Amino acid sequence: MKHSKEEIHQRLKLVPDELGECLASMENMAIFRDIANKNGLGNDEIREMTGEFTMVILGLTKLEDYGSELKKRLPAVPEEKVGAIAKEVNEKILKPVREVLLRAYNGPLDADTENEFLAQKIREGKPFKNSKELIAELTNIVTR
């Protein structure tokens, strides 16, 4: 599902600190690079892999849908390889923040069923603390 820059920007402002740290983690970027190298992914495919990961962290893709959404973003990559990539990302990067994700996003966050907690934060204009530079960079990466 394609999301607007504005929607992504709003979510980045509201992301809980622990999830924001997960997005900005140099260790996680190294893990993504290792996964990409092991699976022969190019820069465009890496961007798609990390872009969909960002959608999970922002609550725009359900945690359990990462694999299927990744398959849509990587149509030229064999399905078995995409499944292995998704499994490794889940194990090495998403599993450590799984509980935070589940607490932050109790259900799918789309136009029909938005998480009430985040909706309230948006209405109140009380976002979580986050770096403006990180927001701008992630918005650019995700919407390419």
Backbone hydrogen bonds, N-H to C=O, Kabsch-Sander energy under -0.5 kcal/mol:
donor,donor_aa,acceptor,acceptor_aa,energy
8,I,4,S,-2.3
9,H,5,K,-3.0
10,Q,6,E,-2.6
11,R,7,E,-2.2
12,L,8,I,-2.5
13,K,9,H,-1.8
14,L,10,Q,-1.0
14,L,11,R,-0.5
15,V,11,R,-1.0
19,L,16,P,-0.7
20,G,16,P,-2.3
21,E,17,D,-2.7
22,C,18,E,-1.5
23,L,19,L,-2.0
24,A,20,G,-2.0
25,S,21,E,-1.0
29,M,25,S,-1.9
30,A,26,M,-2.2
31,I,27,E,-1.9
32,F,28,N,-2.7
33,R,29,M,-2.3
34,D,30,A,-2.5
35,I,31,I,-2.7
36,A,32,F,-2.7
37,N,33,R,-2.9
38,K,34,D,-2.7
39,N,35,I,-1.5
40,G,37,N,-1.1
41,L,36,A,-2.6
46,I,42,G,-2.3
47,R,43,N,-2.4
48,E,44,D,-1.9
49,M,45,E,-2.5
50,T,46,I,-2.8
51,G,47,R,-2.2
52,E,48,E,-2.3
53,F,49,M,-1.7
54,T,50,T,-2.4
55,M,51,G,-1.7
56,V,52,E,-1.6
57,I,53,F,-2.4
58,L,54,T,-2.2
59,G,56,V,-1.3
60,L,55,M,-2.4
61,T,55,M,-1.5
65,D,62,K,-1.8
66,Y,63,L,-1.3
69,E,65,D,-2.6
70,L,66,Y,-2.5
71,K,67,G,-1.9
72,K,68,S,-1.3
73,R,69,E,-1.5
74,L,70,L,-1.6
77,V,74,L,-1.4
82,V,78,P,-2.3
83,G,79,E,-2.4
84,A,80,E,-2.0
85,I,81,K,-2.5
86,A,82,V,-2.9
87,K,83,G,-2.2
88,E,84,A,-2.2
89,V,85,I,-2.6
90,N,86,A,-2.6
91,E,87,K,-2.6
92,K,88,E,-2.9
93,I,89,V,-2.4
94,L,89,V,-2.2
95,K,90,N,-2.9
97,V,94,L,-1.1
98,R,95,K,-1.2
101,L,97,V,-2.7
102,L,98,R,-2.7
103,R,99,E,-2.3
104,A,100,V,-2.8
105,Y,101,L,-2.7
106,N,104,A,-0.5
107,G,105,Y,-2.1
109,L,59,G,-0.6
110,D,108,P,-0.7
110,D,113,T,-0.5
119,A,115,N,-2.4
120,Q,116,E,-2.5
121,K,117,F,-1.9
122,I,118,L,-2.5
123,R,119,A,-2.5
124,E,120,Q,-2.7
125,G,121,K,-1.3
126,K,121,K,-1.8
135,I,131,S,-2.3
136,A,132,K,-2.5
137,E,133,E,-2.5
138,L,134,L,-2.9
139,T,135,I,-2.4
140,N,136,A,-2.0
141,I,137,E,-2.4
142,V,138,L,-2.8
143,T,139,T,-1.8
144,R,141,I,-1.0
